[in-house]
Amino acid sequence: MGFSVELAEDGIVCVEKIENEKKGYDFILMDIQMPNMDGYKATRLIRQLSDRKKAEIPIIAMTANAFDEDRKKAFEVGMNGYVSKPIDAKSLKKTLASIVLGIQAFDEKPV
């Protein structure tokens, strides 16, 4: 899709990268089930950062848990979107376009 990607092996590393990055990131694809710190806790910590630009970065949950309660929890902790695994490229593109670019395809329902 043309994005430069940076990986974090767990939630602790993710939060550290957000805190220390000078130029910032456009968005985060946040795995919910990571070792050491899960995606929910990492999102909560990011949302509490004093740098508002970093605290408000769009975060999209990525999880194999596709139940309504999992989706609800992702939004409750401050995530902006939700994509279930296995990842469908078309669904991911729609979610990114909607959240990150602020656009929506005319022929499709909101994500």
Secondary structure, DSSP 8 states (H G I E B T S, - for coil): --------SSHHHHHHHHHH-SS--S-EEEESS-SSS-HHHHHHHHHT-SSHHHHT--EEEEES--SHHHHHHHHHTT-SEEEESS--HHHHHHHHHHHTS----TTS---
